[in-house]
């Protein structure tokens, strides 16, 4: 039996409950790679959820974080 190192795991997003494919074994082609998060945004999301989230929820939480963070005054 041959094991495919690019296994795609069916998952359910813990935020929206929608199914998606987690491609952690081939992270460069995973749907989450379409969302560019800062370290602070990643920490914010990790404080709310465990595991992988769908790209739509990652974008929504990124936007939520950006609205919550304090505005810097020059």
C-alpha positions in Angstrom: 0.0 0.0 0.0 1.3 3.4 -0.9 0.8 6.4 1.4 0.2 9.7 -0.2 2.1 12.4 1.7 -0.3 15.0 0.4 -3.3 13.6 2.3 -6.3 15.9 2.3 -8.3 15.5 5.5 -12.0 16.3 5.4 -12.6 18.7 8.3 -15.4 20.8 9.7 -14.7 24.4 10.6 -15.2 24.9 14.3 -16.5 28.5 13.7 -19.1 28.1 10.9 -19.5 24.3 10.9 -18.9 24.1 7.1 -16.9 21.2 5.7 -13.5 21.9 4.0 -10.4 20.0 3.1 -7.4 20.5 5.4 -4.2 20.0 3.5 -1.7 20.2 6.4 0.3 17.5 4.6 0.7 19.8 1.6 0.4 23.2 3.4 1.6 25.1 0.4 -1.7 24.2 -1.4 -4.0 24.3 1.6 -7.0 26.7 1.4 -5.7 28.5 4.5 -2.7 29.7 2.5 -4.9 32.2 0.7 -5.2 34.2 3.9 -2.1 36.1 5.0 -2.2 36.6 8.8 0.2 38.5 11.1 1.5 36.8 14.2 -0.9 38.9 16.3 -3.8 37.8 14.2 -2.8 34.2 14.5 -2.6 34.5 18.3 -6.0 36.2 18.4 -7.6 33.3 16.3 -5.7 30.7 18.4 -7.1 32.2 21.6 -10.6 31.6 20.3 -10.4 28.3 18.4 -8.4 25.1 18.3 -7.5 23.4 15.0 -7.9 24.5 11.4 -10.5 26.9 10.3 -11.9 27.5 6.7 -10.4 30.4 4.7 -13.7 32.3 4.9 -13.6 32.3 8.7 -9.9 33.1 8.8 -10.7 36.2 6.7 -13.7 37.1 8.9 -11.6 36.8 12.1 -8.8 38.7 10.6 -11.2 41.6 9.9 -12.7 41.3 13.4 -9.2 41.5 14.9 -8.3 44.5 12.7 -11.5 46.3 14.0 -10.7 45.5 17.6 -7.1 46.5 17.8 -6.4 50.0 19.1 -5.8 52.7 16.5 -2.3 54.2 16.8 -2.1 58.0 16.8 1.0 59.5 15.3 
